[in-house]
Amino acid sequence: MSTPLEFDTEILDGGTCAIWLRGSADIANHDALKAQMAKVASSPQLRVVIDLRGLSFITSLAIGEMIALHKSKKAAGGKVVVCSPNDYVKSVLVQSRFGTVVAIAPTLEEAVETVKG
């Protein structure tokens, strides 16, 4: 059985949009993730940080949604940075070469600094 995927978003000081993902970013939760990423993509904030510390599982579909968000924000002059993946999620991101497209920071604080450029 799939663990529900939970989202929290907050606009941080300086206008960066922070997203916290918790649970499992698997096929059962893909539609919810896609909807959340589309919502953020259409928001006026150009800088986005996605905190993955609460994510227990990730699929290539979820990686694709984060890349789509990155492309959308980059086209508008913005940037997306992910941070704090656990060892399993980090290994999936490394194997998929996600980090060659989207920056991966070890902490939220470093991600916020990186996204500011």
C-alpha positions as CSV (number, residue, x, y, z in Angstrom):
1,M,0.0,0.0,0.0
2,S,1.2,3.5,-0.9
3,T,2.0,6.1,1.8
4,P,0.1,9.3,1.1
5,L,2.1,12.2,-0.3
6,E,1.8,15.4,1.7
7,F,2.7,18.9,0.6
8,D,3.3,22.1,2.5
9,T,4.2,25.3,0.8
10,E,5.4,28.6,2.2
11,I,6.7,31.8,0.8
12,L,10.0,32.5,2.6
13,D,11.5,35.9,3.3
14,G,12.8,37.2,0.0
15,G,10.0,35.7,-2.0
16,T,11.4,32.1,-2.4
17,C,8.6,29.5,-2.6
18,A,9.5,26.5,-0.3
19,I,7.8,23.1,-0.8
20,W,8.1,20.3,1.7
21,L,7.2,16.8,0.4
22,R,6.5,14.0,2.8
23,G,5.5,10.4,2.1
24,S,5.9,8.4,-1.1
25,A,6.2,10.1,-4.5
26,D,5.1,6.9,-6.3
27,I,2.6,6.1,-9.1
28,A,-0.4,6.2,-6.8
29,N,0.4,9.8,-5.8
30,H,1.5,11.0,-9.2
31,D,-1.6,13.0,-10.0
32,A,-1.5,14.9,-6.7
33,L,2.2,15.7,-7.2
34,K,1.6,16.8,-10.8
35,A,-1.2,19.1,-9.7
36,Q,1.0,20.6,-6.9
37,M,3.9,21.2,-9.3
38,A,1.6,22.8,-11.9
39,K,0.2,25.1,-9.2
40,V,3.7,26.2,-8.2
41,A,4.7,26.5,-11.9
42,S,1.9,29.0,-12.4
43,S,2.7,31.0,-9.3
44,P,4.5,34.3,-9.5
45,Q,7.5,33.2,-7.4
46,L,10.5,32.5,-9.7
47,R,12.7,30.9,-7.0
48,V,11.6,27.5,-5.7
49,V,13.1,25.2,-3.1
50,I,11.8,21.6,-2.7
51,D,12.7,20.0,0.6
52,L,12.7,16.2,0.2
53,R,13.7,15.2,3.8
54,G,10.3,13.7,4.5
55,L,10.2,11.8,1.2
56,S,10.5,8.0,1.6
57,F,10.2,7.0,-2.0
58,I,10.5,8.6,-5.5
59,T,9.8,7.4,-9.0
60,S,11.0,8.7,-12.4
61,L,7.5,10.3,-12.8
62,A,8.1,12.4,-9.8
63,I,11.6,13.3,-11.0
64,G,10.0,14.3,-14.3
65,E,7.5,16.6,-12.5
66,M,10.4,18.4,-10.7
67,I,12.3,18.8,-13.9
68,A,9.2,20.2,-15.6
69,L,8.8,22.7,-12.8
70,H,12.5,23.6,-13.1
71,K,12.1,24.2,-16.9
72,S,9.1,26.4,-16.4
73,K,10.8,28.6,-13.8
74,K,14.0,28.7,-15.7
75,A,12.2,29.9,-18.9
76,A,10.8,32.7,-16.8
77,G,14.2,33.6,-15.4
78,G,13.9,31.7,-12.1
79,K,15.5,28.6,-10.6
80,V,14.6,25.4,-8.7
81,V,16.8,23.7,-6.1
82,V,16.0,20.5,-4.2
83,C,17.4,19.8,-0.8
84,S,17.8,17.3,2.1
85,P,17.1,14.0,0.3
86,N,17.6,10.9,2.4
87,D,20.1,8.3,1.2
88,Y,17.6,6.3,-0.8
89,V,16.1,9.3,-2.6
90,K,19.5,10.8,-3.2
91,S,20.8,7.6,-4.8
92,V,17.8,7.6,-7.2
93,L,18.5,11.3,-8.0
94,V,22.1,10.6,-8.6
95,Q,21.4,7.5,-10.8
96,S,19.0,9.4,-12.9
97,R,21.5,12.3,-13.3
98,F,18.9,14.7,-11.9
99,G,21.6,16.8,-10.4
100,T,22.9,17.7,-13.9
101,V,19.7,19.5,-14.5
102,V,18.5,20.7,-11.1
103,A,20.9,21.6,-8.2
104,I,20.7,19.4,-5.1
105,A,21.7,21.1,-1.8
106,P,22.3,19.2,1.5
107,T,20.2,21.6,3.6
108,L,17.3,24.0,3.2
109,E,19.4,26.9,4.2
110,E,22.0,26.1,1.5
111,A,19.2,25.5,-1.1
112,V,17.7,29.0,-0.3
113,E,21.2,30.6,-0.8
114,T,21.8,28.6,-4.0
115,V,18.4,29.5,-5.5
116,K,19.1,33.2,-4.9
117,G,22.1,32.7,-7.2
